[in-house]
Amino acid sequence: AAVIDINQPQVCKNKGCGQTFKERDNHETACSHHPGPAVFHDRLRGWKCCDVHVKEFDEFMEIPPCTKGWHSSS
């Protein structure tokens, strides 16, 4: 298993997050993200997890994350 330096800045890979975090600051509500897949269908864009769908890509990028959890670097 890889040894992780708890003070090493990492980028969260969770969808809708993308923040830099340190493992020592990570906790069960540290990350706001979308756990479900993005949905692109009939000119609508959105997230399956929170059932929000918009027409414009800019609006899609602004859909607020619907779930809190741990930051993930993988």
Secondary structure as GFF3:
##gff-version 3
##sequence-region A 1 74
A	DSSP	beta_strand	9	11	.	.	.	ID=ss1
A	DSSP	beta_strand	20	22	.	.	.	ID=ss2
A	DSSP	three_ten_helix	23	25	.	.	.	ID=ss3
A	DSSP	beta_strand	31	33	.	.	.	ID=ss4
A	DSSP	beta_strand	38	41	.	.	.	ID=ss5
A	DSSP	beta_strand	44	47	.	.	.	ID=ss6
A	DSSP	beta_strand	52	54	.	.	.	ID=ss7
A	DSSP	alpha_helix	57	61	.	.	.	ID=ss8
A	DSSP	beta_strand	67	69	.	.	.	ID=ss9
###
